[in-house]
Amino acid sequence: MTRPRRTLAEQLGGPLPTGIEALADEHKELLGEALHAARRRQAAALATAAEGSLDYVPFFLRGAVRKAVGL
């Protein structure tokens, strides 16, 4: 089951700035979708960077480090 998409205001964590509030509903929806997609890309990039950082940890310690940092 998929979760319903959060509104733009929910994604931003508060009331919309006046300039964004003045946009048409379809534009606010497009902006919300773009923000959602950007956050997904950012999360994927952060996960990749976190895994890549383990290359600098000795092999025998990687499991413990993964567990300690929650990877």
C-alpha positions as CSV (number, residue, x, y, z in Angstrom):
1,M,0.0,0.0,0.0
2,T,1.4,3.4,-0.9
3,R,1.4,6.3,1.4
4,P,-0.4,9.5,0.3
5,R,1.9,12.3,-0.8
6,R,2.4,15.0,1.8
7,T,1.4,18.5,0.8
8,L,4.0,21.1,0.0
9,A,3.4,22.9,3.4
10,E,3.9,19.6,5.2
11,Q,7.1,19.0,3.3
12,L,8.4,22.4,4.2
13,G,7.3,22.0,7.8
14,G,5.2,25.1,8.1
15,P,3.1,27.7,6.3
16,L,4.0,28.5,2.7
17,P,5.8,31.7,2.0
18,T,3.6,34.3,0.4
19,G,5.2,34.0,-3.1
20,I,4.7,30.2,-3.1
21,E,1.1,30.5,-1.7
22,A,0.3,32.8,-4.7
23,L,1.1,30.1,-7.2
24,A,-1.7,28.1,-8.9
25,D,-2.5,24.8,-7.2
26,E,-1.1,22.8,-10.1
27,H,2.2,24.7,-9.8
28,K,2.3,24.1,-6.1
29,E,1.7,20.4,-6.8
30,L,4.5,20.3,-9.3
31,L,6.8,22.1,-6.9
32,G,5.9,19.6,-4.2
33,E,6.7,16.7,-6.6
34,A,10.0,18.3,-7.5
35,L,10.9,18.8,-3.9
36,H,10.0,15.2,-3.1
37,A,12.1,13.9,-6.0
38,A,15.1,16.1,-4.9
39,R,14.9,14.8,-1.4
40,R,14.8,11.2,-2.6
41,R,17.9,11.8,-4.8
42,Q,19.6,13.5,-1.8
43,A,18.9,10.5,0.5
44,A,20.2,8.1,-2.1
45,A,23.4,10.2,-2.5
46,L,23.9,10.3,1.2
47,A,23.5,6.6,1.5
48,T,26.0,6.0,-1.3
49,A,28.5,8.4,0.4
50,A,28.0,6.7,3.7
51,E,28.7,3.3,2.2
52,G,31.6,4.7,0.3
53,S,33.2,6.1,3.4
54,L,33.5,2.5,4.7
55,D,36.3,2.1,2.1
56,Y,38.5,4.0,4.5
57,V,37.7,1.7,7.5
58,P,39.8,-1.5,7.8
59,F,37.8,-4.5,6.5
60,F,37.6,-6.4,9.8
61,L,36.1,-3.3,11.5
62,R,33.4,-2.5,8.9
63,G,30.7,-4.6,10.4
64,A,31.1,-3.0,13.8
65,V,31.3,0.5,12.3
66,R,28.1,-0.2,10.2
67,K,26.3,-1.3,13.3
68,A,27.6,1.7,15.3
69,V,26.5,4.3,12.8
70,G,23.3,2.5,11.8
71,L,24.1,1.5,8.2
